[in-house]
Amino acid sequence: MSIHSAVPNSQEKGYVSSYLDALALVERLHRLLLDVIKDEFERLGIIDVNAVQALLLFNIGDNEVTAGELKTRGYYQGSNVSYNLKKLVEMGYMHHQRCEIDRRSVRVRLTPRGREIRDIVAKLFARHADGLQDREVLSLMGLEDITTSLRRVERYWTDQIRYIY
């Protein structure tokens, strides 16, 4: 929006409209990703892990992490990650252990059962990557352009949080 006017000009209206379209698309894509994961698990008859939990296991991978580290990395919101980590430990998909230095902190890592779920998600994503490439939905360069653009938005939003609020 122009400094001199509270009403955006037509060019600025176009930019705002495109920005809002992009935001809505990112939100829809995230929900659709969760639906795709959910459908894969239903197809395989795995009903005790939801899509958010499966994605959490995938993102943890071979690492040993705390809930705080997952939040810091930007993967999950506070209560959401704590709840899902607790459930995954209870269901035997994750080990948890109190940190020796800070007893309030709990470190988690995948059990063999959790690694099986991680591997299912990894194979699903590999199939999708192959399908996108085989059907020429998106070239490697196109994918890299999207990723670069999304990282720029991520940096901009991060800066807004750090320096404005």
C-alpha positions in Angstrom: 0.0 0.0 0.0 1.2 3.5 -0.9 2.5 5.7 1.9 0.4 8.6 0.4 -2.9 6.8 0.2 -5.0 4.6 2.4 -6.6 3.1 -0.8 -4.3 0.8 -2.7 -3.9 1.5 -6.4 -4.9 -1.2 -9.0 -1.4 -2.6 -9.2 -1.2 -2.9 -5.4 -4.7 -4.5 -5.3 -3.5 -7.1 -7.8 -0.5 -7.9 -5.6 -2.6 -8.2 -2.5 -5.0 -10.4 -4.3 -2.2 -12.6 -5.6 -0.7 -12.8 -2.1 -4.0 -13.8 -0.6 -4.4 -16.5 -3.3 -1.0 -17.8 -2.5 -1.7 -17.9 1.2 -4.9 -19.8 0.6 -3.1 -22.3 -1.7 -0.4 -23.0 0.9 -3.1 -23.7 3.5 -5.0 -25.9 1.2 -1.9 -27.8 0.1 -1.0 -28.5 3.8 -4.5 -29.9 4.5 -4.4 -31.9 1.2 -1.0 -33.4 2.2 -2.5 -34.6 5.5 -5.4 -36.1 3.5 -3.0 -37.9 1.2 -1.1 -39.3 4.1 -4.4 -40.3 5.8 -5.6 -42.1 2.7 -2.3 -44.0 2.4 -2.5 -45.2 6.0 -6.2 -46.2 5.6 -5.3 -48.1 2.4 -2.6 -50.0 4.4 -5.0 -50.6 7.3 -3.0 -48.5 9.8 -5.6 -46.7 11.9 -3.8 -46.0 15.1 -1.6 -43.2 13.8 -3.1 -40.0 12.3 -1.6 -38.0 9.5 -0.1 -35.3 11.7 1.5 -38.0 13.9 2.9 -39.8 10.8 4.3 -36.5 9.5 5.9 -35.9 12.9 7.6 -39.3 12.8 8.8 -38.6 9.3 10.2 -35.2 10.3 12.0 -36.6 13.4 13.6 -39.3 11.3 16.8 -40.7 12.8 17.2 -37.7 15.1 16.8 -37.5 18.9 15.0 -34.3 19.7 12.9 -32.4 22.3 9.5 -30.9 21.7 11.1 -27.5 21.9 13.5 -28.3 19.1 10.5 -29.4 16.9 8.8 -26.1 17.7 12.0 -24.1 17.0 12.4 -25.8 13.7 8.9 -24.5 12.9 7.4 -28.0 12.3 4.6 -27.8 14.9 2.7 -25.6 17.4 3.3 -26.0 21.1 0.4 -28.0 22.5 -0.1 -29.9 19.3 3.5 -31.3 19.3 3.4 -32.1 23.1 0.1 -34.0 22.8 1.2 -35.9 19.7 4.6 -36.8 21.2 2.9 -38.1 24.3 0.4 -40.2 22.2 3.2 -41.6 20.1 5.2 -42.6 23.2 2.1 -44.3 24.7 1.5 -46.2 21.4 5.1 -47.4 21.2 6.2 -45.4 18.2 8.7 -43.3 20.2 11.1 -43.7 23.1 11.4 -40.8 25.6 14.1 -40.1 28.1 14.6 -37.2 30.5 17.6 -35.0 29.6 20.5 -35.5 32.0 21.3 -31.8 32.1 17.8 -30.3 32.2 15.5 -32.8 33.9 12.4 -30.8 32.7 13.3 -31.6 29.1 12.4 -34.9 27.5 14.3 -36.2 24.5 12.4 -38.5 22.0 13.5 -40.8 19.2 11.7 -43.3 17.1 11.3 -46.9 18.0 11.6 -49.6 15.3 7.8 -49.3 15.0 8.1 -45.6 14.6 10.7 -46.1 11.9 8.3 -48.3 10.0 5.8 -45.4 9.9 8.6 -43.0 8.9 9.5 -45.4 6.0 5.9 -45.6 4.8 5.7 -41.8 4.6 9.2 -41.6 2.9 8.1 -44.2 0.3 4.8 -42.3 -0.3 6.8 -39.0 -0.9 9.2 -40.8 -3.2 6.3 -42.2 -5.3 4.8 -38.7 -5.5 8.2 -37.2 -6.6 8.5 -39.9 -9.3 4.9 -39.2 -10.4 5.3 -35.5 -10.6 8.4 -36.0 -12.7 7.1 -38.8 -14.9 3.9 -36.9 -15.7 5.9 -33.7 -16.2 3.7 -31.9 -13.6 6.7 -30.0 -12.3 10.3 -29.8 -13.5 13.3 -29.9 -11.1 13.9 -26.2 -12.0 10.2 -25.4 -11.3 10.4 -27.2 -8.0 13.5 -25.3 -7.0 11.9 -22.0 -8.0 8.9 -22.7 -5.8 11.1 -23.8 -2.9 13.3 -20.7 -3.2 10.2 -18.4 -3.2 8.6 -20.2 -0.2 11.9 -19.8 1.7 11.9 -16.1 1.0 8.4 -15.8 2.4 9.5 -17.9 5.4 12.4 -15.5 6.0 10.1 -12.5 5.6 7.6 -13.8 8.1 10.3 -14.9 10.5 11.7 -11.4 10.4 8.2 -9.9 11.0 8.0 -12.0 14.2 11.5 -11.3 15.4 11.7 -7.6 14.7 8.3 -6.1 14.7 6.4 -7.7 17.5 
